[in-house]
Amino acid sequence: ALEDPGGGPARREGGSFKAELWTSCCGSREMKLHCEVEVVSRHLPALGMRNRGKGVRAVLSLCQQTPGSQLRPRAGGERGGPRPTCLVICTMRDKRGTRYELKENIEQFFTKFMDEGKATVRLKEPPVDICLSKANSSSLKSFLSAVRLAHRGCNIEIPLSTFTPVKTSEFEKFKTKMVITSKKDYPLSKNFPYSLEHLQTSYCGLVRVDMRMLCLKNLRKLDLSHNHIKKLPATIGDLIHLQELNLSDNHLESFSVALCQSTLQKSLRSLDLSKNKIKALPVQFCQLRELTDLNLDDNELIRFPFKIGQLTNLRFLSAARNKLPFLPSEFQNLCLEYLDLFGNTFEQPEALPVIMLQTPLTLLESSARAMLYNRIPYASHIIPFHLCQDLDTAKTCVCGRFCLSCFIQGTTTMNLHSVAHTVVLVDNMGGTEAPIISYFCSLACYVNSCDMLK
C-alpha cells in the first residue's frame, strides 16, 4: 500500500511547500529522525545473495548540499537553481554518514505500517530500499513529508542539518531498557525514550498506569510490579509488541474483557498477576492463546475460567494460595511443564451428581447447542447481547458437545501429573490430586463415563 507519507500535512504557500508538522524525536526543529535502518540493495537477489535482514541504530537527517559537498548530478539533472537536499544516514560505525540525493530520485514510498514506526523509501539511483523501523510514528510522518518535498524539488522552509559528523551522544537516545525502582527516580517532567523495549517502574507508588507508557509502541516487556494500581486501561492492548507484562503486588480486582480481546491475543507470552485481589478471570481470558507463563499466586481466585484448556501454549501455571474449590473439566486438556496449586481450599468430590436435565430440550438450549456445535459465528449486532453471553459461557460436555443450562454435573479427582511434568504438592500431606468438575450433555454421556465418577 502506498500513500502520502505525512497523510497530506503539506500545503502550497507562495510557490513553495510548507509543512505543518515539523517535530523531530529530539524535540528540536532540525530535520532529524532516530530509528533503525537497513539499506537493501535490489541487485542482491540477482546475484544470488541475501541481505542480513537486520537494521542498525541510525540518525537520519536532511541536509542541504553545499557547493563543495554536492553530489554529481545525474544525467539530465539541473545544474542551476537552489541547492538540492539529500538524505544522510549516520551510524555508530559511520558518524560522517552516507548521503543519498533525493530530488526526483524516489521511486516509491511504502508506508502501510507507518503507525508502527515502519516505512521504506525506494530510491532510483542507487537502486536501494531504505527500510526504517522502531521510529516514533509522528516524527516518521513528518520526516517522510519533508523527504517527499525534497524529492519534488520544493523548498523546505525549516532549518536543515549541515554536513557535520553525528556525535555519540545522539545515539544514546536509542535507549531500549529503563529500570526505575523508586519514586525519586520516576520521570515527571520528561517523556520516556520512545525507543524503549523494556520498562520497569516498581516501588514508585503508582495508583494508575501512566498514559505516557502507552505511547511506547516498541515496548516488549512492561514491569509495573509493587505499586498500587487498581485498574488497567484498555489501551494497554494497543502495545502490539508487548510480550511480558508484570503486574505483581498491586491492588487489581479484575482483568478486563477488553484486554483479553485486544492485540495482546497475538503478542502476550508471559503474564504475572500474583499478589493482587482478583476473584475470577473472564471466560474471554482464554483467548490469550499465546500465553506460555501465567502466575496467579496469592489472589482470591474462586475459580479458573472453565475454558482454560484453550490455552494450548501454556507451559508454566502457578495459582498457589488462592480459594479454588475445584478445577474445571477442560483443565485436563492442558499440557504443562510446571504446575503449582499449593494452598487452595479444594473440596471433596460430591458423592451424587447434580442433575439439571430437561426432556425435551427447550428451543433456546437446542438452538444454542446447534450454533456452537456447527461453529456458527455470532455477535451482539446479530443476536441480543445476553444470548451472546450465554453462548460464551456454554459448558463443554466430556463428549466435546456443548450445553447451556441443561446438563448433569459431576465431580471426581484427577492426578495433576496427568497434565504437568513437575507438580508442586497440593497440600502438606504430599498429595498431587485435586477435584475436577465435569459436565454431561445427556444421560447417555453420564452413563458412559460412570466408571470415571466414583
Buried (B, 14 or more C-beta within 10 A) or exposed (E): EEEBBBEEBBEEEEEEBBBEBBBBBEEEEBBBBBBBBBBBBEEEEEEEEEEEEEBBBBBBBBBBBEEEEBEEEEEEEEEEEEEBBBBBBBBBEEBEBBBBBBBBBBEEBBBEEBEBBBBBBBBEEEEBBBBBBBBBBBBBBBBBBBBBBBBEBBBBEBEBBEBEEBEEEBBEBBBBEBEBEEEEEBEEEEEBBBBBBBBBBBBBEBEEBBEEBBBBBBBBBBBBBBBEBBBBBEBBBBBBBBBBBBBBBBEBBBBBBBBBBBBBBEBBBBBBBBBBEBBBBBBBBBBBEBBBBBBBBBBEBBBBBBBBBBBEEBBBBBBBBBBBBBBBBBBBBBEBEBBBBBBBEBEEBBEEBEEEBEEEBEEEBEBBBEBBEEEEEBEEEEBEEEBBEBBEEBBBBBEEBBBBBBBBBBBBBBEBEEBBEEBBBBBEEEBBBBBBBBBBBBEEBBEEBEEEBE
